[in-house]
Amino acid sequence: MSDYSKCLMYASAVGAISLSLAAGYWRGRTSLQPDIILEGLISLRKSHLHKDKVTKYIENNSFRLLQVQWKLIEETMKHPSGKLLSCPDELQLLQNLVSLIKGRKTLDIGVFTGYSALAIALVLPEDGKVVACDVNEEFARIGKPFWKEAGIDHKIDLRIAPAVETLNKLVDAGEGGTYDFAFIDADKENYLKYYELCMTLVRSGGIIAIDNVLWGDSVADPEVVDARTLVIRELNQYVYADQRVNISMLNIADGVTLCFKK
Ligand SMILES: C[S@@+](CC[C@H](N)C(=O)[O-])C[C@H]1O[C@@H](n2cnc3c(N)ncnc32)[C@H](O)[C@@H]1O
């Protein structure tokens, strides 16, 4: 039997098993019991009670960082605002997604010391680019030597200006629908504007990743009503209802929503 026939047989078997499992699953859910579902979901999140241990485990068993990435993390951690750094496991996921969709033109909204720009640039082809937007040149200056060391500095187009301005300029320059990927990780007050501008700039089939959507879990606590939490809650509801995208809200880092533009 040829390899191709074996593959077909295997695929049919897997398909049949999945269908029967799915049928059983839906039969079992004809009368929904919200309490039981909620309890199950909470039990899935239990590992977050052991955040440190689990973080260490993830680091030891999945981080595939280059030396230069570790060096930039170390340098950033020395900075008083070091905690603004994006999580490496989140960025590794985004790198994999950018590779998967063969991304070339990308947006990094909120550069800080340049970890996300570096991670994204590393998986782009030689002629790829990251339009990296930040208002603070001091922060970006910390990252620049590491971009150079990694040999990807030519892919990063750093724009020091309010990101809304930079993105509007790209729209005015006729670049709508030409970007493959965007990472939104700047001032929360402008998140909705960034999302809409990215929806204009990113092509169909492209991905917009929105960081901090759980905002230290405060979005899930109705008693927390500070301005930033309210903005993120509003954005989450807006994106949830937005039929132009398929979405996944992931409980990774501080929460990231992946929007797959239809
Ligand atoms: C959480 S940090 C970004 C972290 C970064 N993505 C990383 O990989 O480490 C947020 C950044 O947004 C920048 N920022 C704040 N307001 C901004 C604005 N209006 N336009 C552009 N950047 C802004 C801040 O200067 C800061 O560097």
PDBQT file of the ligand as one rigid body, heavy atoms in Angstrom, charges set to zero:
ROOT
HETATM    1  C1  LIG A 301       4.059  47.440  27.556  1.00  0.00    +0.000 C 
HETATM    2  S1  LIG A 301       5.201  48.456  26.746  1.00  0.00    +0.000 S 
HETATM    3  C2  LIG A 301       5.530  47.565  25.278  1.00  0.00    +0.000 C 
HETATM    4  C3  LIG A 301       6.316  46.292  25.522  1.00  0.00    +0.000 C 
HETATM    5  C4  LIG A 301       6.959  45.736  24.273  1.00  0.00    +0.000 C 
HETATM    6  N1  LIG A 301       5.957  45.285  23.320  1.00  0.00    +0.000 N 
HETATM    7  C5  LIG A 301       7.920  44.606  24.574  1.00  0.00    +0.000 C 
HETATM    8  O1  LIG A 301       8.027  43.683  23.765  1.00  0.00    +0.000 OA
HETATM    9  O2  LIG A 301       8.581  44.615  25.609  1.00  0.00    +0.000 OA
HETATM   10  C6  LIG A 301       4.221  49.796  26.191  1.00  0.00    +0.000 C 
HETATM   11  C7  LIG A 301       4.965  50.840  25.360  1.00  0.00    +0.000 C 
HETATM   12  O3  LIG A 301       3.969  51.696  24.766  1.00  0.00    +0.000 OA
HETATM   13  C8  LIG A 301       4.556  52.971  24.639  1.00  0.00    +0.000 C 
HETATM   14  N2  LIG A 301       3.497  53.970  24.437  1.00  0.00    +0.000 N 
HETATM   15  C9  LIG A 301       2.709  54.576  25.360  1.00  0.00    +0.000 A 
HETATM   16  N3  LIG A 301       1.878  55.457  24.795  1.00  0.00    +0.000 NA
HETATM   17  C10 LIG A 301       2.127  55.395  23.458  1.00  0.00    +0.000 A 
HETATM   18  C11 LIG A 301       1.575  56.059  22.328  1.00  0.00    +0.000 A 
HETATM   19  N4  LIG A 301       0.587  56.947  22.450  1.00  0.00    +0.000 N 
HETATM   20  N5  LIG A 301       2.066  55.753  21.108  1.00  0.00    +0.000 NA
HETATM   21  C12 LIG A 301       3.055  54.843  20.968  1.00  0.00    +0.000 A 
HETATM   22  N6  LIG A 301       3.598  54.189  22.006  1.00  0.00    +0.000 NA
HETATM   23  C13 LIG A 301       3.140  54.459  23.228  1.00  0.00    +0.000 A 
HETATM   24  C14 LIG A 301       5.358  53.157  25.914  1.00  0.00    +0.000 C 
HETATM   25  O4  LIG A 301       6.360  54.145  25.735  1.00  0.00    +0.000 OA
HETATM   26  C15 LIG A 301       5.914  51.743  26.134  1.00  0.00    +0.000 C 
HETATM   27  O5  LIG A 301       7.215  51.624  25.622  1.00  0.00    +0.000 OA
ENDROOT
TORSDOF 0
